[in-house]
Amino acid sequence: MKAQVQGDELRVSPDSRDDLQTIIALLKGKDFEFALQFANYR
């Protein structure tokens, strides 16, 4: 897995789609003081 910060964005490049879905579910389960947006897996 690889993660990069690009300005206000965090780009995560996991080894598999399942890993990405796990990461998204983990983040959605947290209460952050800012809004999160998720872009499509390519």
C-alpha atoms as one frame of an Amber mdcrd trajectory, in Angstrom:
protein
   0.000   0.000   0.000   1.160   3.507  -0.789  -0.175   6.836   0.511   0.575
  10.325  -0.803  -0.489  13.760   0.405  -1.383  16.035  -2.514  -2.422  19.444
  -1.194  -5.657  18.869   0.736  -5.968  15.320  -0.595  -4.682  11.991   0.620
  -4.266   9.446  -2.165  -4.122   5.809  -1.067  -2.996   3.158  -3.551  -3.704
  -0.244  -1.969  -2.631  -3.618  -3.259  -6.227  -4.715  -3.819  -9.753  -3.339
  -4.104 -10.665  -5.179  -0.887  -7.957  -3.273   0.997  -9.320   0.013  -0.348
 -12.857  -0.859   0.721 -11.554  -1.735   4.200  -9.764   1.629   4.453 -12.873
   3.534   3.333 -15.061   1.669   5.846 -12.563   2.418   8.640 -12.504   6.132
   7.796 -16.296   6.357   7.502 -16.574   4.843  10.987 -14.523   7.661  12.554
 -15.786  11.079  13.636 -13.564  13.730  12.064 -13.955  17.502  12.456 -13.913
  17.836   8.668 -15.783  16.301   5.751 -14.364  13.335   3.875 -14.900  12.639
   0.186 -13.961   9.478  -1.665 -13.140   9.236  -5.360 -13.640   6.129  -7.457
 -11.127   3.330  -7.512  -9.478   3.159 -10.934
